[in-house]
């Protein structure tokens, strides 16, 4: 489960953004030397008002070999579909 809150100065406009769930050996799954697997994506197309938030859940079955080697990292809008300013 994860929660995203719009802490920006304006609404996140309709048109969408993507939450991505990774298994990674680093906190930044996109770091140059990270070993990372994209596990799932959740697309959002509605407006998220300033100060608004939402909570998501997803079940992702993993191999037991992942235990202790990777951490779950959830990012929002890494492709910068929404302006963060």
C-alpha angles and dihedrals in degrees: 000000000000137000127214120198126189103232092166128112094253143029119283100245126233113265095081152248133221132239110207127198117206138178105218141163089224136049089242104057091192095054113128094245097038122120102219139170122195104225103177146342132216116199121207123197104171131091115268108205122223106277091014123127143184136200125219134189131192135173114223117179111218135189115256087239089074093064113110094003102075140031127215112250123186120195132182126215099349089161088057098235088155125053108245094205 
